[in-house]
Amino acid sequence: MTSQLSTPKEFAIKVLEGFDNLARPEIQNAVISKLWDFIKNYAKKVIIKKPDEELQIKLFKIHKVFKEHFDNIDMAIEIKKGEALGSPIIPNLGEISEIRKITKMDNDKALQLIKDLNL
């Protein structure tokens, strides 16, 4: 019997899976891999047991920490998307030049990323 998870729990598990996607490819040692799986599965069980209100507060804190960076990624992707679709090139000056560095890639890779992210 499977129970339906609340929205905060589902989102928290997606965040955990995102961190797993970052770490998993870097883990080459079998012992560390098993340890990572244990920790990830333990964290998932903890998330499922946590009250939604507590998860919402913790997820909001995560949002506050990463929001600016993700906003800059979104802006960099939009710049690349526009350029890949033929819009005028935005000058690489000031804050824009720093934002553009976040997603250094050629136009073909930018278009593929747009497709992958369903933008």
C-alpha positions as CSV (number, residue, x, y, z in Angstrom):
1,M,0.0,0.0,0.0
2,T,1.5,3.3,-1.1
3,S,0.6,6.5,0.5
4,Q,0.3,9.8,-1.4
5,L,3.0,12.3,-0.2
6,S,2.1,15.9,0.4
7,T,3.4,18.6,-1.9
8,P,6.2,19.8,0.5
9,K,7.4,16.2,1.0
10,E,7.4,15.5,-2.8
11,F,9.3,18.7,-3.3
12,A,11.8,18.0,-0.6
13,I,12.5,14.6,-2.0
14,K,13.0,16.2,-5.5
15,V,15.6,18.5,-3.9
16,L,17.3,15.5,-2.3
17,E,17.3,13.7,-5.7
18,G,18.8,16.9,-7.3
19,F,21.7,16.7,-4.8
20,D,22.0,13.0,-5.5
21,N,22.3,13.8,-9.2
22,L,25.2,16.2,-8.4
23,A,27.0,13.7,-6.2
24,R,26.3,10.3,-7.7
25,P,28.5,10.7,-10.8
26,E,31.5,11.7,-8.7
27,I,31.3,8.6,-6.4
28,Q,33.7,6.0,-7.7
29,N,34.5,4.0,-4.6
30,A,32.0,1.1,-3.9
31,V,32.1,1.6,-0.1
32,I,31.4,5.4,-0.4
33,S,28.7,4.6,-2.9
34,K,26.9,2.2,-0.4
35,L,27.4,4.8,2.3
36,W,25.9,7.5,0.1
37,D,22.9,5.3,-0.7
38,F,22.4,4.7,3.0
39,I,22.5,8.4,3.8
40,K,20.3,9.3,0.9
41,N,17.7,6.7,1.9
42,Y,17.9,7.7,5.5
43,A,17.3,11.4,4.6
44,K,14.3,10.4,2.4
45,K,12.8,8.5,5.4
46,V,13.4,11.6,7.6
47,I,11.7,13.8,5.0
48,I,8.6,11.5,4.9
49,K,8.3,11.7,8.7
50,K,8.7,15.4,9.1
51,P,5.7,17.6,9.5
52,D,4.8,19.6,6.4
53,E,5.1,22.9,8.2
54,E,8.7,22.2,9.2
55,L,9.6,21.1,5.7
56,Q,8.0,24.3,4.2
57,I,10.2,26.4,6.5
58,K,13.4,24.5,5.6
59,L,12.5,24.6,1.9
60,F,11.9,28.3,2.1
61,K,15.4,28.7,3.7
62,I,16.9,26.7,0.8
63,H,15.0,28.9,-1.6
64,K,16.4,32.1,0.0
65,V,19.9,30.8,-0.2
66,F,19.8,29.7,-3.9
67,K,17.2,32.1,-5.3
68,E,19.6,34.8,-6.6
69,H,21.8,32.2,-8.2
70,F,18.9,30.4,-9.9
71,D,17.5,33.8,-11.1
72,N,20.9,34.5,-12.7
73,I,20.9,31.0,-14.3
74,D,17.5,31.7,-15.7
75,M,18.6,35.1,-17.0
76,A,21.7,33.6,-18.6
77,I,19.7,30.9,-20.2
78,E,17.2,33.4,-21.6
79,I,20.1,35.5,-23.0
80,K,21.5,32.4,-24.7
81,K,18.0,31.4,-25.9
82,G,17.5,34.8,-27.4
83,E,20.9,34.8,-29.1
84,A,20.4,31.2,-30.3
85,L,17.1,32.3,-31.9
86,G,18.7,35.3,-33.6
87,S,18.2,38.2,-31.3
88,P,20.9,40.9,-31.2
89,I,23.9,40.1,-29.0
90,I,23.7,41.7,-25.6
91,P,27.0,43.5,-24.8
92,N,29.2,41.6,-22.3
93,L,29.5,44.4,-19.7
94,G,29.2,44.7,-16.0
95,E,26.8,42.4,-14.2
96,I,25.5,40.9,-17.4
97,S,29.0,39.6,-18.2
98,E,29.1,37.8,-14.8
99,I,25.6,36.4,-15.4
100,R,26.6,35.2,-18.9
101,K,29.6,33.3,-17.5
102,I,27.2,31.0,-15.5
103,T,26.1,29.2,-18.6
104,K,29.1,29.4,-21.0
105,M,28.0,27.2,-23.9
106,D,27.6,27.4,-27.6
107,N,24.2,28.1,-29.2
108,D,23.6,24.4,-30.1
109,K,24.1,23.4,-26.4
110,A,21.9,26.3,-25.3
111,L,19.1,25.2,-27.6
112,Q,19.4,21.6,-26.3
113,L,19.3,22.8,-22.7
114,I,16.2,24.8,-23.5
115,K,14.6,21.7,-24.9
116,D,15.7,19.6,-21.9
117,L,14.3,22.1,-19.4
118,N,11.1,22.6,-21.5
119,L,11.6,26.4,-21.6
